[in-house]
Amino acid sequence: MGKKSNGNTRGKPQEWTDEQLKELALEVKYKNKGIKLTPSLLQKETNVGRNTWSRRMKDFIDELNQPAMRSHNLEDNDTVYLPSIDLIFQKHGKDKQALKNELFNIELTILKQHNELREYKEKDRLYQV
């Protein structure tokens, strides 16, 4: 990756632009199939220091770890969280990689709900016997 100069500012010069760090974080998120990103994981995967991740990309990492969801109330005490396609496109409309990441999160959410439903059906079947 290219180097970025800070001029006459204090501290170590930045080696990575914010855009390069965002691209690296998205690659790690996609490569690890939706695992929660942490500065330590990003350091391990990219060889960019965890302090760089935690100081400069904290908000972006939090955004990657939070899929765009909206809640739907079914009954008084039941809430279901479903992906908001409209919100996803408002946030990432022109960013192809971010859209891909959000669609992957939707896929993971559906698979998780499918597996939970299968487990509940199996438990119900065992109780019926």
GULUMLUM-230736 format. One record per residue: z, y, x of N, C-alpha, C, O in turn; residue number from 1. Coordinates in nm, 2 decimals, always signed. Layout:
BEGIN
+--------+---------+--------+--------+----------+---------+--------+---------+--------+--------+---------+--------+-----+
|   n_up | n_north | n_east |  ca_up | ca_north | ca_east |   c_up | c_north | c_east |   o_up | o_north | o_east |   n |
+--------+---------+--------+--------+----------+---------+--------+---------+--------+--------+---------+--------+-----+
|      Z |       Y |      X |      Z |        Y |       X |      Z |       Y |      X |      Z |       Y |      X | NUM |
...
+--------+---------+--------+--------+----------+---------+--------+---------+--------+--------+---------+--------+-----+
END
This chain:
BEGIN
+--------+---------+--------+--------+----------+---------+--------+---------+--------+--------+---------+--------+-----+
|   n_up | n_north | n_east |  ca_up | ca_north | ca_east |   c_up | c_north | c_east |   o_up | o_north | o_east |   n |
+--------+---------+--------+--------+----------+---------+--------+---------+--------+--------+---------+--------+-----+
|  +0.00 |   -0.12 |  +0.08 |  +0.00 |    +0.00 |   +0.00 |  +0.00 |   +0.12 |  +0.09 |  +0.04 |   +0.12 |  +0.20 |   1 |
|  -0.05 |   +0.23 |  +0.04 |  -0.06 |    +0.36 |   +0.11 |  +0.08 |   +0.43 |  +0.12 |  +0.17 |   +0.40 |  +0.04 |   2 |
|  +0.09 |   +0.51 |  +0.22 |  +0.21 |    +0.59 |   +0.25 |  +0.20 |   +0.72 |  +0.18 |  +0.09 |   +0.78 |  +0.17 |   3 |
|  +0.31 |   +0.77 |  +0.14 |  +0.32 |    +0.91 |   +0.08 |  +0.41 |   +0.99 |  +0.16 |  +0.52 |   +0.95 |  +0.19 |   4 |
|  +0.37 |   +1.11 |  +0.20 |  +0.45 |    +1.20 |   +0.28 |  +0.53 |   +1.29 |  +0.19 |  +0.48 |   +1.34 |  +0.09 |   5 |
|  +0.65 |   +1.32 |  +0.24 |  +0.74 |    +1.41 |   +0.16 |  +0.74 |   +1.55 |  +0.22 |  +0.80 |   +1.64 |  +0.16 |   6 |
|  +0.67 |   +1.57 |  +0.33 |  +0.67 |    +1.70 |   +0.40 |  +0.80 |   +1.72 |  +0.48 |  +0.84 |   +1.63 |  +0.55 |   7 |
|  +0.87 |   +1.83 |  +0.46 |  +0.99 |    +1.86 |   +0.54 |  +1.11 |   +1.84 |  +0.46 |  +1.21 |   +1.91 |  +0.48 |   8 |
|  +1.12 |   +1.74 |  +0.37 |  +1.23 |    +1.72 |   +0.29 |  +1.33 |   +1.63 |  +0.36 |  +1.29 |   +1.56 |  +0.46 |   9 |
|  +1.45 |   +1.62 |  +0.32 |  +1.55 |    +1.54 |   +0.38 |  +1.53 |   +1.40 |  +0.35 |  +1.47 |   +1.36 |  +0.25 |  10 |
|  +1.59 |   +1.31 |  +0.43 |  +1.59 |    +1.17 |   +0.40 |  +1.46 |   +1.10 |  +0.45 |  +1.37 |   +1.16 |  +0.51 |  11 |
|  +1.45 |   +0.97 |  +0.43 |  +1.34 |    +0.89 |   +0.48 |  +1.22 |   +0.92 |  +0.39 |  +1.23 |   +0.94 |  +0.27 |  12 |
|  +1.10 |   +0.93 |  +0.45 |  +0.98 |    +0.96 |   +0.37 |  +0.95 |   +0.84 |  +0.27 |  +0.98 |   +0.73 |  +0.31 |  13 |
|  +0.90 |   +0.87 |  +0.16 |  +0.87 |    +0.77 |   +0.06 |  +0.75 |   +0.69 |  +0.11 |  +0.64 |   +0.75 |  +0.14 |  14 |
|  +0.76 |   +0.55 |  +0.10 |  +0.65 |    +0.47 |   +0.14 |  +0.56 |   +0.43 |  +0.03 |  +0.44 |   +0.40 |  +0.04 |  15 |
|  +0.61 |   +0.44 |  -0.10 |  +0.54 |    +0.40 |   -0.21 |  +0.54 |   +0.51 |  -0.32 |  +0.63 |   +0.58 |  -0.34 |  16 |
|  +0.42 |   +0.53 |  -0.38 |  +0.41 |    +0.63 |   -0.49 |  +0.48 |   +0.57 |  -0.61 |  +0.49 |   +0.44 |  -0.62 |  17 |
|  +0.51 |   +0.65 |  -0.71 |  +0.57 |    +0.60 |   -0.83 |  +0.47 |   +0.51 |  -0.90 |  +0.51 |   +0.40 |  -0.96 |  18 |
|  +0.34 |   +0.54 |  -0.90 |  +0.24 |    +0.46 |   -0.96 |  +0.23 |   +0.32 |  -0.90 |  +0.21 |   +0.22 |  -0.97 |  19 |
|  +0.24 |   +0.32 |  -0.77 |  +0.23 |    +0.19 |   -0.70 |  +0.35 |   +0.10 |  -0.73 |  +0.34 |   -0.02 |  -0.75 |  20 |
|  +0.47 |   +0.16 |  -0.74 |  +0.59 |    +0.09 |   -0.78 |  +0.58 |   +0.03 |  -0.92 |  +0.62 |   -0.08 |  -0.95 |  21 |
|  +0.52 |   +0.11 |  -1.01 |  +0.50 |    +0.07 |   -1.15 |  +0.41 |   -0.05 |  -1.16 |  +0.44 |   -0.15 |  -1.23 |  22 |
|  +0.30 |   -0.04 |  -1.08 |  +0.20 |    -0.15 |   -1.08 |  +0.27 |   -0.28 |  -1.02 |  +0.25 |   -0.39 |  -1.08 |  23 |
|  +0.35 |   -0.27 |  -0.92 |  +0.42 |    -0.38 |   -0.86 |  +0.52 |   -0.44 |  -0.96 |  +0.52 |   -0.56 |  -0.98 |  24 |
|  +0.59 |   -0.36 |  -1.03 |  +0.69 |    -0.41 |   -1.13 |  +0.62 |   -0.48 |  -1.24 |  +0.66 |   -0.59 |  -1.29 |  25 |
|  +0.50 |   -0.43 |  -1.29 |  +0.43 |    -0.50 |   -1.39 |  +0.38 |   -0.63 |  -1.35 |  +0.38 |   -0.73 |  -1.42 |  26 |
|  +0.33 |   -0.64 |  -1.22 |  +0.28 |    -0.76 |   -1.17 |  +0.39 |   -0.87 |  -1.16 |  +0.37 |   -0.98 |  -1.20 |  27 |
|  +0.51 |   -0.83 |  -1.12 |  +0.63 |    -0.92 |   -1.11 |  +0.66 |   -0.96 |  -1.25 |  +0.69 |   -1.08 |  -1.27 |  28 |
|  +0.67 |   -0.87 |  -1.35 |  +0.70 |    -0.91 |   -1.49 |  +0.60 |   -1.01 |  -1.54 |  +0.64 |   -1.11 |  -1.60 |  29 |
|  +0.48 |   -0.99 |  -1.52 |  +0.37 |    -1.08 |   -1.57 |  +0.38 |   -1.21 |  -1.50 |  +0.37 |   -1.32 |  -1.56 |  30 |
|  +0.40 |   -1.21 |  -1.37 |  +0.40 |    -1.33 |   -1.29 |  +0.52 |   -1.42 |  -1.33 |  +0.50 |   -1.54 |  -1.33 |  31 |
|  +0.63 |   -1.36 |  -1.36 |  +0.75 |    -1.43 |   -1.39 |  +0.77 |   -1.46 |  -1.54 |  +0.87 |   -1.49 |  -1.59 |  32 |
|  +0.66 |   -1.44 |  -1.62 |  +0.65 |    -1.47 |   -1.76 |  +0.77 |   -1.41 |  -1.84 |  +0.84 |   -1.48 |  -1.92 |  33 |
|  +0.79 |   -1.28 |  -1.82 |  +0.88 |    -1.20 |   -1.91 |  +1.03 |   -1.21 |  -1.87 |  +1.11 |   -1.16 |  -1.94 |  34 |
|  +1.06 |   -1.26 |  -1.75 |  +1.20 |    -1.26 |   -1.71 |  +1.25 |   -1.12 |  -1.70 |  +1.18 |   -1.03 |  -1.67 |  35 |
|  +1.38 |   -1.10 |  -1.72 |  +1.44 |    -0.97 |   -1.71 |  +1.44 |   -0.92 |  -1.56 |  +1.48 |   -0.99 |  -1.47 |  36 |
|  +1.38 |   -0.80 |  -1.54 |  +1.37 |    -0.75 |   -1.41 |  +1.50 |   -0.68 |  -1.36 |  +1.56 |   -0.61 |  -1.44 |  37 |
|  +1.53 |   -0.70 |  -1.24 |  +1.64 |    -0.63 |   -1.18 |  +1.59 |   -0.58 |  -1.04 |  +1.50 |   -0.63 |  -0.99 |  38 |
|  +1.66 |   -0.48 |  -0.99 |  +1.62 |    -0.43 |   -0.86 |  +1.62 |   -0.54 |  -0.75 |  +1.54 |   -0.54 |  -0.66 |  39 |
|  +1.72 |   -0.63 |  -0.76 |  +1.73 |    -0.74 |   -0.66 |  +1.61 |   -0.83 |  -0.67 |  +1.55 |   -0.87 |  -0.57 |  40 |
|  +1.57 |   -0.87 |  -0.79 |  +1.45 |    -0.96 |   -0.81 |  +1.33 |   -0.89 |  -0.76 |  +1.25 |   -0.95 |  -0.69 |  41 |
|  +1.31 |   -0.76 |  -0.79 |  +1.20 |    -0.68 |   -0.75 |  +1.19 |   -0.67 |  -0.60 |  +1.08 |   -0.68 |  -0.54 |  42 |
|  +1.31 |   -0.66 |  -0.53 |  +1.31 |    -0.66 |   -0.39 |  +1.26 |   -0.79 |  -0.33 |  +1.18 |   -0.79 |  -0.24 |  43 |
|  +1.31 |   -0.90 |  -0.39 |  +1.28 |    -1.03 |   -0.34 |  +1.13 |   -1.06 |  -0.36 |  +1.06 |   -1.11 |  -0.27 |  44 |
|  +1.07 |   -1.01 |  -0.47 |  +0.93 |    -1.04 |   -0.50 |  +0.83 |   -0.94 |  -0.43 |  +0.72 |   -0.98 |  -0.40 |  45 |
|  +0.88 |   -0.82 |  -0.40 |  +0.78 |    -0.72 |   -0.34 |  +0.81 |   -0.67 |  -0.20 |  +0.73 |   -0.60 |  -0.14 |  46 |
|  +0.93 |   -0.70 |  -0.15 |  +0.98 |    -0.65 |   -0.02 |  +0.99 |   -0.50 |  -0.02 |  +1.00 |   -0.44 |  +0.09 |  47 |
|  +1.01 |   -0.44 |  -0.14 |  +1.05 |    -0.30 |   -0.15 |  +1.20 |   -0.30 |  -0.18 |  +1.24 |   -0.37 |  -0.27 |  48 |
|  +1.27 |   -0.22 |  -0.11 |  +1.42 |    -0.22 |   -0.12 |  +1.47 |   -0.20 |  -0.26 |  +1.41 |   -0.13 |  -0.34 |  49 |
|  +1.58 |   -0.27 |  -0.29 |  +1.64 |    -0.26 |   -0.42 |  +1.69 |   -0.12 |  -0.45 |  +1.69 |   -0.08 |  -0.57 |  50 |
|  +1.73 |   -0.04 |  -0.35 |  +1.77 |    +0.10 |   -0.37 |  +1.65 |   +0.18 |  -0.42 |  +1.67 |   +0.27 |  -0.50 |  51 |
|  +1.54 |   +0.15 |  -0.37 |  +1.42 |    +0.23 |   -0.41 |  +1.39 |   +0.20 |  -0.56 |  +1.36 |   +0.29 |  -0.64 |  52 |
|  +1.40 |   +0.07 |  -0.60 |  +1.38 |    +0.03 |   -0.74 |  +1.49 |   +0.10 |  -0.83 |  +1.46 |   +0.15 |  -0.93 |  53 |
|  +1.62 |   +0.09 |  -0.79 |  +1.72 |    +0.14 |   -0.87 |  +1.72 |   +0.29 |  -0.88 |  +1.76 |   +0.34 |  -0.99 |  54 |
|  +1.69 |   +0.36 |  -0.78 |  +1.69 |    +0.51 |   -0.78 |  +1.57 |   +0.57 |  -0.85 |  +1.58 |   +0.66 |  -0.92 |  55 |
|  +1.45 |   +0.51 |  -0.82 |  +1.33 |    +0.58 |   -0.86 |  +1.27 |   +0.51 |  -0.99 |  +1.19 |   +0.58 |  -1.06 |  56 |
|  +1.29 |   +0.39 |  -1.01 |  +1.23 |    +0.32 |   -1.12 |  +1.32 |   +0.26 |  -1.23 |  +1.28 |   +0.18 |  -1.31 |  57 |
|  +1.45 |   +0.31 |  -1.23 |  +1.55 |    +0.26 |   -1.32 |  +1.50 |   +0.26 |  -1.47 |  +1.50 |   +0.16 |  -1.54 |  58 |
|  +1.45 |   +0.38 |  -1.51 |  +1.41 |    +0.40 |   -1.65 |  +1.29 |   +0.31 |  -1.68 |  +1.28 |   +0.25 |  -1.79 |  59 |
|  +1.19 |   +0.30 |  -1.59 |  +1.07 |    +0.21 |   -1.61 |  +1.11 |   +0.07 |  -1.62 |  +1.06 |   -0.01 |  -1.70 |  60 |
|  +1.21 |   +0.02 |  -1.53 |  +1.25 |    -0.12 |   -1.54 |  +1.32 |   -0.14 |  -1.67 |  +1.30 |   -0.25 |  -1.73 |  61 |
|  +1.40 |   -0.05 |  -1.72 |  +1.47 |    -0.07 |   -1.85 |  +1.36 |   -0.08 |  -1.96 |  +1.38 |   -0.16 |  -2.05 |  62 |
|  +1.26 |   +0.00 |  -1.95 |  +1.15 |    +0.00 |   -2.05 |  +1.08 |   -0.13 |  -2.05 |  +1.05 |   -0.19 |  -2.15 |  63 |
|  +1.05 |   -0.19 |  -1.93 |  +0.99 |    -0.32 |   -1.92 |  +1.07 |   -0.43 |  -1.98 |  +1.02 |   -0.53 |  -2.04 |  64 |
|  +1.20 |   -0.41 |  -1.96 |  +1.30 |    -0.52 |   -2.01 |  +1.32 |   -0.51 |  -2.16 |  +1.38 |   -0.60 |  -2.22 |  65 |
|  +1.28 |   -0.40 |  -2.23 |  +1.30 |    -0.38 |   -2.37 |  +1.17 |   -0.38 |  -2.44 |  +1.10 |   -0.27 |  -2.44 |  66 |
|  +1.13 |   -0.48 |  -2.50 |  +1.01 |    -0.48 |   -2.58 |  +1.02 |   -0.39 |  -2.70 |  +1.13 |   -0.37 |  -2.75 |  67 |
|  +0.91 |   -0.33 |  -2.74 |  +0.91 |    -0.24 |   -2.86 |  +0.93 |   -0.32 |  -2.98 |  +0.84 |   -0.40 |  -3.02 |  68 |
|  +1.04 |   -0.30 |  -3.05 |  +1.08 |    -0.38 |   -3.17 |  +1.12 |   -0.28 |  -3.27 |  +1.17 |   -0.17 |  -3.25 |  69 |
|  +1.11 |   -0.33 |  -3.40 |  +1.17 |    -0.26 |   -3.51 |  +1.25 |   -0.36 |  -3.59 |  +1.21 |   -0.48 |  -3.60 |  70 |
|  +1.35 |   -0.31 |  -3.66 |  +1.43 |    -0.41 |   -3.74 |  +1.39 |   -0.41 |  -3.89 |  +1.34 |   -0.30 |  -3.94 |  71 |
|  +1.40 |   -0.52 |  -3.95 |  +1.38 |    -0.54 |   -4.09 |  +1.50 |   -0.60 |  -4.16 |  +1.54 |   -0.71 |  -4.11 |  72 |
|  +1.55 |   -0.54 |  -4.26 |  +1.67 |    -0.60 |   -4.33 |  +1.62 |   -0.69 |  -4.44 |  +1.54 |   -0.65 |  -4.52 |  73 |
|  +1.66 |   -0.82 |  -4.43 |  +1.62 |    -0.91 |   -4.53 |  +1.72 |   -0.91 |  -4.65 |  +1.69 |   -0.91 |  -4.76 |  74 |
|  +1.85 |   -0.91 |  -4.61 |  +1.96 |    -0.91 |   -4.71 |  +2.06 |   -0.81 |  -4.65 |  +2.04 |   -0.74 |  -4.55 |  75 |
|  +2.18 |   -0.80 |  -4.71 |  +2.28 |    -0.71 |   -4.67 |  +2.32 |   -0.73 |  -4.53 |  +2.34 |   -0.63 |  -4.45 |  76 |
|  +2.34 |   -0.85 |  -4.48 |  +2.39 |    -0.88 |   -4.35 |  +2.29 |   -0.95 |  -4.26 |  +2.33 |   -1.00 |  -4.15 |  77 |
|  +2.16 |   -0.96 |  -4.30 |  +2.06 |    -1.02 |   -4.21 |  +1.97 |   -0.91 |  -4.16 |  +1.91 |   -0.83 |  -4.24 |  78 |
|  +1.95 |   -0.91 |  -4.03 |  +1.85 |    -0.82 |   -3.97 |  +1.76 |   -0.90 |  -3.88 |  +1.80 |   -0.98 |  -3.80 |  79 |
|  +1.63 |   -0.88 |  -3.89 |  +1.53 |    -0.95 |   -3.81 |  +1.46 |   -0.84 |  -3.73 |  +1.42 |   -0.74 |  -3.78 |  80 |
|  +1.44 |   -0.87 |  -3.60 |  +1.37 |    -0.78 |   -3.51 |  +1.23 |   -0.83 |  -3.49 |  +1.22 |   -0.94 |  -3.43 |  81 |
|  +1.13 |   -0.75 |  -3.52 |  +0.99 |    -0.79 |   -3.50 |  +0.92 |   -0.68 |  -3.42 |  +0.96 |   -0.56 |  -3.43 |  82 |
|  +0.82 |   -0.72 |  -3.34 |  +0.75 |    -0.63 |   -3.26 |  +0.68 |   -0.52 |  -3.35 |  +0.62 |   -0.56 |  -3.46 |  83 |
|  +0.68 |   -0.40 |  -3.31 |  +0.61 |    -0.29 |   -3.38 |  +0.48 |   -0.26 |  -3.30 |  +0.48 |   -0.20 |  -3.20 |  84 |
|  +0.37 |   -0.31 |  -3.36 |  +0.24 |    -0.29 |   -3.30 |  +0.21 |   -0.15 |  -3.29 |  +0.15 |   -0.10 |  -3.18 |  85 |
|  +0.24 |   -0.07 |  -3.39 |  +0.21 |    +0.08 |   -3.39 |  +0.29 |   +0.14 |  -3.27 |  +0.23 |   +0.23 |  -3.20 |  86 |
|  +0.41 |   +0.11 |  -3.26 |  +0.49 |    +0.17 |   -3.15 |  +0.44 |   +0.13 |  -3.01 |  +0.44 |   +0.21 |  -2.92 |  87 |
|  +0.40 |   +0.01 |  -3.00 |  +0.34 |    -0.04 |   -2.87 |  +0.22 |   +0.04 |  -2.83 |  +0.21 |   +0.08 |  -2.72 |  88 |
|  +0.13 |   +0.06 |  -2.93 |  +0.01 |    +0.14 |   -2.90 |  +0.04 |   +0.29 |  -2.88 |  -0.03 |   +0.36 |  -2.80 |  89 |
|  +0.15 |   +0.34 |  -2.94 |  +0.19 |    +0.48 |   -2.92 |  +0.24 |   +0.49 |  -2.77 |  +0.21 |   +0.59 |  -2.71 |  90 |
|  +0.32 |   +0.40 |  -2.73 |  +0.37 |    +0.40 |   -2.59 |  +0.27 |   +0.37 |  -2.48 |  +0.28 |   +0.43 |  -2.38 |  91 |
|  +0.18 |   +0.27 |  -2.51 |  +0.10 |    +0.22 |   -2.40 |  -0.05 |   +0.22 |  -2.43 |  -0.12 |   +0.14 |  -2.37 |  92 |
|  -0.10 |   +0.30 |  -2.52 |  -0.23 |    +0.30 |   -2.57 |  -0.34 |   +0.29 |  -2.47 |  -0.44 |   +0.22 |  -2.49 |  93 |
|  -0.33 |   +0.36 |  -2.36 |  -0.43 |    +0.37 |   -2.26 |  -0.40 |   +0.28 |  -2.14 |  -0.48 |   +0.28 |  -2.04 |  94 |
|  -0.28 |   +0.23 |  -2.13 |  -0.24 |    +0.15 |   -2.01 |  -0.26 |   +0.00 |  -2.04 |  -0.18 |   -0.06 |  -2.11 |  95 |
|  -0.37 |   -0.05 |  -1.99 |  -0.41 |    -0.19 |   -2.02 |  -0.30 |   -0.29 |  -1.98 |  -0.27 |   -0.39 |  -2.05 |  96 |
|  -0.25 |   -0.27 |  -1.86 |  -0.15 |    -0.37 |   -1.81 |  -0.02 |   -0.36 |  -1.89 |  +0.04 |   -0.47 |  -1.92 |  97 |
|  +0.02 |   -0.24 |  -1.94 |  +0.14 |    -0.23 |   -2.02 |  +0.12 |   -0.30 |  -2.16 |  +0.21 |   -0.36 |  -2.21 |  98 |
|  +0.00 |   -0.28 |  -2.21 |  -0.03 |    -0.35 |   -2.34 |  -0.03 |   -0.50 |  -2.32 |  +0.03 |   -0.57 |  -2.41 |  99 |
|  -0.08 |   -0.55 |  -2.21 |  -0.08 |    -0.69 |   -2.18 |  +0.06 |   -0.74 |  -2.18 |  +0.10 |   -0.85 |  -2.23 | 100 |
|  +0.15 |   -0.66 |  -2.11 |  +0.29 |    -0.70 |   -2.10 |  +0.36 |   -0.70 |  -2.23 |  +0.43 |   -0.80 |  -2.26 | 101 |
|  +0.33 |   -0.61 |  -2.32 |  +0.40 |    -0.60 |   -2.45 |  +0.35 |   -0.72 |  -2.54 |  +0.42 |   -0.78 |  -2.61 | 102 |
|  +0.22 |   -0.75 |  -2.53 |  +0.16 |    -0.86 |   -2.60 |  +0.23 |   -0.99 |  -2.56 |  +0.25 |   -1.08 |  -2.64 | 103 |
|  +0.25 |   -1.00 |  -2.43 |  +0.32 |    -1.12 |   -2.38 |  +0.46 |   -1.13 |  -2.43 |  +0.51 |   -1.24 |  -2.46 | 104 |
|  +0.53 |   -1.01 |  -2.44 |  +0.66 |    -1.01 |   -2.50 |  +0.66 |   -1.06 |  -2.65 |  +0.75 |   -1.13 |  -2.69 | 105 |
|  +0.56 |   -1.02 |  -2.72 |  +0.54 |    -1.06 |   -2.86 |  +0.53 |   -1.21 |  -2.86 |  +0.59 |   -1.28 |  -2.94 | 106 |
|  +0.44 |   -1.27 |  -2.77 |  +0.42 |    -1.41 |   -2.77 |  +0.56 |   -1.48 |  -2.74 |  +0.59 |   -1.58 |  -2.80 | 107 |
|  +0.64 |   -1.43 |  -2.64 |  +0.77 |    -1.49 |   -2.61 |  +0.86 |   -1.49 |  -2.73 |  +0.93 |   -1.58 |  -2.76 | 108 |
|  +0.86 |   -1.38 |  -2.80 |  +0.94 |    -1.36 |   -2.92 |  +0.91 |   -1.46 |  -3.03 |  +0.99 |   -1.53 |  -3.09 | 109 |
|  +0.78 |   -1.48 |  -3.05 |  +0.73 |    -1.58 |   -3.15 |  +0.77 |   -1.72 |  -3.11 |  +0.82 |   -1.80 |  -3.19 | 110 |
|  +0.75 |   -1.75 |  -2.98 |  +0.79 |    -1.89 |   -2.93 |  +0.94 |   -1.91 |  -2.94 |  +0.98 |   -2.02 |  -2.98 | 111 |
|  +1.02 |   -1.81 |  -2.91 |  +1.16 |    -1.82 |   -2.92 |  +1.20 |   -1.85 |  -3.07 |  +1.28 |   -1.94 |  -3.10 | 112 |
|  +1.14 |   -1.77 |  -3.16 |  +1.18 |    -1.79 |   -3.30 |  +1.13 |   -1.93 |  -3.35 |  +1.20 |   -1.99 |  -3.43 | 113 |
|  +1.01 |   -1.97 |  -3.31 |  +0.96 |    -2.10 |   -3.35 |  +1.06 |   -2.21 |  -3.30 |  +1.09 |   -2.31 |  -3.37 | 114 |
|  +1.10 |   -2.20 |  -3.17 |  +1.20 |    -2.30 |   -3.12 |  +1.33 |   -2.30 |  -3.19 |  +1.39 |   -2.41 |  -3.22 | 115 |
|  +1.38 |   -2.19 |  -3.23 |  +1.50 |    -2.18 |   -3.31 |  +1.49 |   -2.24 |  -3.44 |  +1.58 |   -2.32 |  -3.49 | 116 |
|  +1.38 |   -2.22 |  -3.51 |  +1.35 |    -2.28 |   -3.64 |  +1.34 |   -2.43 |  -3.63 |  +1.40 |   -2.50 |  -3.71 | 117 |
|  +1.28 |   -2.48 |  -3.52 |  +1.27 |    -2.62 |   -3.50 |  +1.41 |   -2.68 |  -3.48 |  +1.44 |   -2.79 |  -3.54 | 118 |
|  +1.49 |   -2.61 |  -3.40 |  +1.63 |    -2.66 |   -3.38 |  +1.71 |   -2.66 |  -3.51 |  +1.78 |   -2.76 |  -3.54 | 119 |
|  +1.69 |   -2.56 |  -3.59 |  +1.77 |    -2.56 |   -3.72 |  +1.72 |   -2.66 |  -3.82 |  +1.80 |   -2.73 |  -3.89 | 120 |
|  +1.59 |   -2.69 |  -3.82 |  +1.54 |    -2.80 |   -3.90 |  +1.59 |   -2.93 |  -3.86 |  +1.62 |   -3.02 |  -3.94 | 121 |
|  +1.60 |   -2.95 |  -3.73 |  +1.65 |    -3.08 |   -3.67 |  +1.80 |   -3.10 |  -3.71 |  +1.84 |   -3.20 |  -3.75 | 122 |
|  +1.88 |   -2.99 |  -3.70 |  +2.02 |    -2.99 |   -3.74 |  +2.03 |   -3.02 |  -3.89 |  +2.12 |   -3.10 |  -3.93 | 123 |
|  +1.95 |   -2.96 |  -3.97 |  +1.95 |    -2.98 |   -4.11 |  +1.92 |   -3.12 |  -4.14 |  +1.98 |   -3.18 |  -4.23 | 124 |
|  +1.82 |   -3.18 |  -4.08 |  +1.78 |    -3.32 |   -4.10 |  +1.89 |   -3.41 |  -4.07 |  +1.92 |   -3.51 |  -4.14 | 125 |
|  +1.97 |   -3.38 |  -3.96 |  +2.08 |    -3.47 |   -3.92 |  +2.19 |   -3.46 |  -4.02 |  +2.26 |   -3.56 |  -4.05 | 126 |
|  +2.22 |   -3.34 |  -4.08 |  +2.32 |    -3.33 |   -4.18 |  +2.28 |   -3.39 |  -4.31 |  +2.37 |   -3.43 |  -4.39 | 127 |
|  +2.15 |   -3.41 |  -4.34 |  +2.11 |    -3.47 |   -4.46 |  +2.13 |   -3.62 |  -4.46 |  +2.13 |   -3.68 |  -4.57 | 128 |
|  +2.13 |   -3.68 |  -4.35 |  +2.15 |    -3.82 |   -4.33 |  +2.28 |   -3.87 |  -4.37 |  +2.30 |   -3.99 |  -4.36 | 129 |
+--------+---------+--------+--------+----------+---------+--------+---------+--------+--------+---------+--------+-----+
END
